[in-house]
Each structure stands twice: as structure tokens, then as C-alpha cells.
Amino acid sequence: IGEDLKNELANDLSTSTPGFSLAKVKEQMFYKVGLADAVDLFRARRVFIKDGFAYVPFKEIDVIVLNNYRTKLSKALALTARSLPSIQSDERLQPLLNHLSHSYVGPDYSIQKNAGKISLEQIDSLSVKSFPLCMRQLHRALRESHHLRHGGRMQYGLFLKGIGLTLEQALEFWKKEFIRGKVDADKFDKGYAYSIRHNYGKEGKRTDYTPYSCMKIIMSNPPSQGDYHGCPFRHSDPELLKQKLQSYKISPSGIAQVLELVKGMHYQLACQKYFELTHDIDDIGFSLNHPNQYFTESQKLLNGGRELKKEFNNSGNFQQKNNSQESINSSSTPTFSNAQADTELEGLEAYFTED
């Protein structure tokens, strides 16, 4: 609403909006919203109502947005459910549908934009400041035991490749660390150097392997005794995770928030909270889906190359599954003719493209 209308309603807005003085009303932006869209706020007596409209302060607008999103999502899921029989009958789409919930569609970090810009001497300090917990855990284990098993070498080695280590740097890094343990130089060259060159696409099928995404780390190859790969939020015992966070000087309240997210199986959100706690910010400002994304965003923040904004962004976080979506299956959906299925698909497409 404009300043004139806000000044005209200032007393009513102050009286009807909890925690708002007249001075605060003048500072805050208000939105005029249809009452039907603000029922929750009206029920809680948190907004001023006049002539069928609710006057919503900016700090409460997220309630309106979320309600609108839930409504659209519910309708879209219903349309999708009715379209499933025709989609599932297409053998070309079945593999895509089966793996959709595990798919990662963000940057794969296979192109080394910072190749050679990071020195081996920087890795120890970077592991403390800018590595996600999974990679910080692997780095620490490597430094302490001078060895990592295959799963750890793959996960950590590809991450280091993604942040900018060249093949020559990687060979030097791993060799120096391994020969400090029980592996001599000759054994390293014969038993381990090949796999490092293989990861960089220089051996075997010449495939240039990409760093693991969060979803791949969480969903595949869980660590066994003596392993350090995997996601600490997914694969660590909560008590051990708590002790680890305490050793990293995370506050008790912060640890409690992380453990609550872990308890709800929101592992990527727990990692986002870890980012916020270790960088002393209130809102991460993006959806975290990849360890290399964590490193990149951390470096931007620490080097002043990124302004964090507390706002909604377009990238989604698909960890929390809608219960109604989980309950949808082909056995509970009636069979439709091809013509009916085409109509449903057209309706779904129109729904998503409407303004």
C-alpha cells in the first residue's frame, strides 16, 4: 500500500498488528491482501482487517506466499496423479521417473575454473574455513592416519579436483600423505597413482569424473568400520556428531538445531545450518546441494565476493517430501483412456505455464 493509505490507517494498523508501534508502522511495508489468502493470520489476530482485505506487514508475507505455494502444489500433484498411468506406460520414461527423486541437476563442477589457483599449503586452512563437514572429516582423517580407503579417496579426491587441484597437485598431495604412513613411494606409484589419474580422465575409458553431489553421498555407499566417507549428518551416530560439532566450537544452541534437523532426516538442511553457524550468518540464502557449492559459496562470502540476502530464491530444496506425493502409486489411480490422459497432460502443462 502507498504511504498515504498507510498514514490514514496508522492507528488501526498499530492496534491490530502485535508488536507494532506507530513509529514501526511508518517504517514497515504493508500489503493489501484478500482475506481468503490471510485466514491463518486473521485467525491468530495478527493483521488489520477492513472491507474484506487484510493489511499484512512485510515480516508476515511469507505466510501468504507459503499458503499460495501449498495450494498450487496440491493442485499440481492431483493433476500429476491423474496423469501417471499414461506416463508410466511409456518405457522410455520409466528409468527417469524411478531415479527422479535421487537426481542432481545442478552444476557438476567437472570444469575446473580454479585449476592451479589453490596451493597444497592452503588446504589445511581451507578445510577449517570452507570445507563442508563431510570433507573436513575426510581431510582430518587423512592427516591423522595418512591413509583413506577407496570410498574416502574417491569422495575427497574428486572434491579436491572440483575446487581446483590439478592432476600434478593431486598426485603430489596424496603421495606425500601416504608415504608418511605405511605406504612407500614405489607402492604408491604402482597401487594408487593410477586411480588418481583415472579420476582425471587420463587412464582407462578416459572419463573425466565429476565430484559427488550431496544426494549421491547421502544415498550411496554407506561407510563401514574404518571408513570416513559419507555424510556425517546421515551416517554418524548423533552422539558422535554432537561431540564432533563441540570440538569445532559450535554453540550448544546451534548443535541442538543441527541435531533436530538430523532427527527429521533433513540432512542437507543440517549442513546448511552448519554453514550458517561456522560463517556467523542468519540465513544461508541458497539451497545447498553439493559439497563444491559449499566451498564456492564460502569462499565468496569470506572474500567479499557475494552479498547474502534474506530472500526467497528460485532453486528448490527437495529433501522434504510431500506426504500426498509419497502416497501416490499406480494401484490407487484409476485407468484412463489415451484421450483422457492427453487431456490431463495438457491441463497440467497449462497449469504450470499460467501466470
N, C-alpha and C positions, 0 to 999 in steps of 0.2 A: 504494500500500500504506500501511497505517497505521504510526504511529510505533513501536508495539510490535514488529511484524514487522520493520521496518527495523532497529531496535536489535538484534533477535535475529540478523539476517543481516549486521550491520555489517561484521564481519571478512571474510566471503565477498564482500560487495559491493565492499569496498575492494580486495581482492586481485584480483578478476576484472574490475574496471572500470578501464581505463587512466586515469591521471591523477587518481584519487580517493583522497585520504587519509581516515582515519576521520572527521576533522572535516568534510571536504567531503561525505562520505556523509550526515552528520547534517543538513547544510544543504540538500541536494538532494532533490527529489521523485523517487520511483521508481515505475514502473508494472509491474504483473504482466501479461505478455503471452504468449499461446500461442506455443510455439516455432516453429510453422509461419509465424507472422507476423514473426518476427525472425531468419529464416535468414541474411540478409546480415550482421547484427550478430554472430550466433553464429559464422559463418564467419570473420569478422575478429577473433574473440576479444575482443569489446568489451563483453560482458554476462555476468552470472552466470546459470547455468542450474541449475534444480532441479525435479525431478518433472514434466518436460515443459513448464516455464514459463521464460520469460526475464524477468529483472528489469532493466528499461530505465530509465536516468536520463532526466530531462526533456530534457536537451540533445540526446538521440538520438531523441526521439519522432517527429521529423519524418520519419525513415527509415520508420517504421511507417506513418505517415499517407500518405506518398507511394506506398509499395508497395500499400496498400489502394486508393488512388485509381487507380493504374495498372491494377489488377485490374478494378475496376468500369468504368473507361473502355474497356478492351479488350473486356469482355463487351458493353457498350452499343454499341460500334462494330460488333461482329459482328451484333447484333440489328438495328442500323440498316441494315447492308449487305443483310441478307436482306429488309428492308422496302422498299428503294429502288425495285424495279420498280413496285410499286403507287403509290408516291408520285410517281415521275417520269412516270407515265402520266396524272396529273391536271394538265391545262394551267393550272389556277388556281394551282398551287404552283410551277410551273417558274420563273417570274421570281424568286420568293422564294428558291428554292434556289440559283439562279445567282448571286445577289447576297449570299448569306448571309455569305460569308467577308469581304466588304467592308463589312458593315453596322455602323453605330454605334447602340447602343441606350441610351446614357447620356443625361444632361441635355443639351439643345441650347443652353442659355444664351441663348435668344431673349428671355426675360423679364429685363429689366434691373432686378435687385434693388438695385443700387447706382447707379442712374441719377442723375447730377449730383453724386455724392459725391466723385468724383475730379476734381481741378482739372488744367488743362493744364500748370501749373507742376510738377506731381508726376510727369509721365510720364517725364522723363529719369531721375529717381532710381528709379522703379518698374521701368524697363526693365533696370536693372542688378541689382536685388534680386529681382524677382518675375516677370520675363518668361521664358518658355521660350526656348531658343536660337534657334528659328525667328523669333520675334517680336523678340527682341533684335537679330538680324541685320537685319531689316527696318527697325527704328527707327533703327539706326545708319546704314544706307544712305540713309534719308530725310534724316537730319540732315546727312550729308556731301554728298549730291548734290542735295538739295532737290527730288527727284522720284522717283517709283516708277512702273513700268509697271502695266498693268491687273491682272495677276495678283497683284502685290505689294499694290496698293491694295485689292483685294478681300480678300485674306487678312488683311492688317493692319487694314484698316478695320473689318471685321466683328469681329475680335478686340477692338479698342478699344471697339466698340459693346457687346460682351459684358461688358467689365469696368466699364462704367458711363458712357461718354461719351454725352451727349445729342446729338441732331441738330445743335443750335446749336453745341455744343462741337466736334463733328466738322468742321463747315464752317469754323469759325474756325481749328482746328488745321491742317487741310490747306491752307487758303488762305494762312495766314501762312508756311508752309514753302515752298509752291510759288512764291510771289511773291519769295522770296529767291533763286530760281533764274532760269530763262529764261521763266517764265510770268507775265504781268501780271495784274492783278486782273480786267480785263474778259474776258480769255481763260479764266481760271479759272471765272468765273461762267457762261460760255457752254459750256465744254467739260468741266468736271469736277464742278461743283456738282450737276448733275442726277443723276449716278451715285451720289453720296453720299446724296442724298435718296431715290433708288431703293432703296438698301440698307436704309433705314429704313422702307420701305413707304409713302413719300409720293409716289411717281411711278409711272407705268406701270401694272402689274397690281396695285399696292398690296400686293405680297408682302413680308412682314416677314422678311427673310433672316436665317438663323441663322449664327453663327460656324462656321468649318470645324473638323471633328474631326481628330485625328491621322491616322486612316485615310484620310480624304479628301485631306489634304495629301500623304501618302506615295504614294497610288495614282494621283492625277490631276494633269494639267497640269505636267509637269516643267519646271523653269526652263531657259531658253536663255541665250546670252551677253548680259550686261547686265541679267539678271533677278536678283532677290534673294528671291523667294518659294520655297515648297517646304520640305522638311525637310532641314536641314543634315546630319543623320545619314544620310539616304538619298541625297541628291543632291550632296553635296560630295565632292570628292576627299579621300581620307584624309589626305594630307599637308597640304592646306589646312585641313582640320578640326583637325588637330593644332596647327597654327600659331594658329588662332583660339582654341582652348582654352588654349594657352600664354599668349596675350595677355590672357586673362581670369583669369590666375593660378591655373589648375587644376594640381594637383601632377602630377609625371611618372607616379607610380603610378596616379593617378586617370585620367589621359589614356590610359594603357595599358589600363585596364579598359574605358573607353568604346570605344576602337578595337577591342578584342576582341569586344565586343557588336555593333559595326557590321559587323565582318568576318563574323559569324554571321548577319547580316541581322536582328538583333533591335533595330530602330530605336527603338521605344518604350521598351524596357528601357535602351537607351543614354541616352535622355532622362531616365528615372528616375534613372539613375546620376548624370547631370549635376545633377539636383535635389539628390541627397544630397551631392554634392561642394560645391555652391555654398551649401548650407544647413548644412553641417557636421554631418550626422546619418548614422547607420549603416544605418538601414532606413526607406525612404520610407513604409511602412505602408499603401499603397494602390496600385491598378493605374492607371497614367496613360494616359488615352485621349483627352484633349482639352487644347489649349493654355489654354483658360479655366479648366479644372480645375487646371492647374499654377499659374496665377495665384492662384486662390482658396485652394488649399492652402498656397501660400507665404505669403500674407497672414495666414492663420490662424496659421501657425507663428510668423511674425515678430511678430505682435501678441499672442501668448499665448492664442489662442482655440482651440487644438487640441493635444491631448496625443497625441504619436506613440507608438504601441505596436508592439512587435515581435511580431506575431501574424499568424496566417492571417486573411484576410478573405474575404467571400463573393463579391466581384467577381472575375471571371476575366480572365486576360490570354491572348488567343487568338492571339498572334503566332507561337508555336512550334507548327507543325502536326505532328500525329502522322503518321508515315510510313505507317502502315497505313491511315489515313483517306485520304491522298493517293492511295493505290493503288486505292481502291475506285472502280469505274465500272460502268456498266450492262452492258458487254460481258462482264465477268468474273462477273456474277451470274446464276445460273440463273433462269428464268422460273417464277413461282408462280401458282397459281390465285387468284382473289379471296378464296376462303375461307381459303386458306393465308396470304395476305397479311394478312387481318384478324386471324388468329391471331397472326402475328408482331408486328403493331402493338399488339395487346392485351398481348402479352408484354413489349414494350418499355415501354409505359405502366406496367405493373405493376412493372417493374424500377426505374423512376425514382421511383415513389411508395412503394416499400417502405422500412421503417425501416432 
